[in-house]
Amino acid sequence: MIKAYAATEAQGKLTPFEYDPGPLNPEQVEIDVQCCGICHSDLSMLNNEWGITQSPATTKMMLDFTRRYSLEPIIETFPFSQVNAAMERLSHGKLRYRIVLTPDLM
């Protein structure tokens, strides 16, 4: 069971929200997220500034769809020690979708 906070409508208050993503596929892993960042794009989504904000029920339907058809995100990974190379790739428009930084520093 995933426990989080979500707004159920544009400009709504964040309230506790639970959802069951179902069983993991053999090639998937579960990650226990202890904290996360909040940026201005989160506020834009909450306030529906881009006109694309959807409810948790819609998000759940999208996640169920991706699980049913084994859809996966397209990402590029860089170790933290190469963060400047990742930023360079991003700033030159060479990034296809998203960069994930992986730990390699002590």
Beta strands, then each sheet from edge to edge (+ up, - down):
strand 1: 2-6
strand 2: 15-19
strand 3: 75-79
strand 4: 98-102
sheet 1: 1+ 2-
sheet 2: 3+ 4+
end
